C-alpha cells in the first residue's frame, strides 16, 4: 500500500475514505496492516469516520518528514489531554 500524500484537506480525505472503504471492517484491516499492534476488538468500537482519520494519520506517518506536509489536527480534539486520579 502506498502512503497517501498529506497535502490535501484532511476532512475531505477522511470522508472520501469512509465512503470508499465500504465498512468499518475494511478500515480496521487497513489500520492493522500498518499497525500490527492495534487491537481489532478495540478498533471496531470506533465509527468509520474516526477510523478513516486514524488511518490517514498512520499513512502520513509513513512518509519521510522532510518531504511531506505534516498531518493536520482538525481541531475537534485537543492536542494534549490530562487526567486527575479520582
C-alpha positions in Angstrom: 0.0 0.0 0.0 1.5 3.4 -1.0 1.5 6.2 1.5 -1.0 8.9 0.9 0.3 12.4 0.4 -0.8 14.7 3.2 -1.0 18.0 1.3 -4.8 17.9 0.9 -7.8 18.7 3.1 -7.9 16.0 5.8 -11.7 16.3 6.3 -12.4 15.6 2.6 -9.8 12.8 2.6 -11.3 11.2 5.7 -14.8 11.4 4.4 -13.8 10.0 1.0 -12.1 7.1 2.7 -15.3 6.4 4.7 -17.4 6.4 1.6 -14.9 4.4 -0.5 -14.0 1.9 2.2 -17.2 0.0 2.3 -17.1 -0.8 6.0 -15.5 -0.4 9.4 -14.0 -3.9 8.9 -12.1 -2.8 5.9 -10.8 0.3 7.7 -9.7 -1.9 10.7 -7.9 -4.3 8.3 -6.1 -1.4 6.7 -5.1 0.0 10.1 -3.8 -3.4 11.3 -1.8 -3.8 8.1 0.1 -0.6 9.0 0.0 -1.0 12.8 0.0 -4.7 13.6 -0.1 -4.0 17.3 -3.5 -2.4 17.1 -6.2 -4.4 18.8 -9.1 -5.2 16.3 -11.6 -5.6 19.1 -10.8 -2.1 20.4 -10.7 -0.5 16.9 -14.2 -1.8 16.0 -15.6 0.3 18.9 -15.0 3.5 16.8 -17.1 4.7 13.9 -15.9 4.8 10.3 -15.2 8.5 10.3 -12.8 8.2 13.3 -11.1 5.1 11.8 -10.6 6.8 8.5 -9.0 9.8 10.3 -6.7 7.5 12.2 -5.8 5.6 9.0 -4.9 8.8 7.3 -2.7 9.8 10.2 -0.9 6.5 10.0 -0.4 6.8 6.2 1.0 10.3 6.7 3.4 9.0 9.3 4.8 6.6 6.7 6.2 9.4 4.6 9.6 11.0 5.3 9.1 14.1 7.4 11.3 16.4 5.4 9.3 15.9 2.1 5.8 15.6 3.4 3.3 18.1 4.5 2.5 17.4 8.2 -0.7 15.8 9.2 -3.1 18.5 10.4 -5.3 18.2 13.5 -8.8 19.1 12.6 -9.4 21.0 15.8 -12.2 18.8 17.1 -9.9 17.1 19.6 -7.3 18.6 21.9 -3.6 18.1 21.2 -2.8 17.3 24.9 -5.1 15.6 27.3 -4.5 15.1 31.0 -6.5 13.3 33.8 -6.5 13.6 37.5 -6.7 10.4 39.5 -10.0 10.0 41.4 
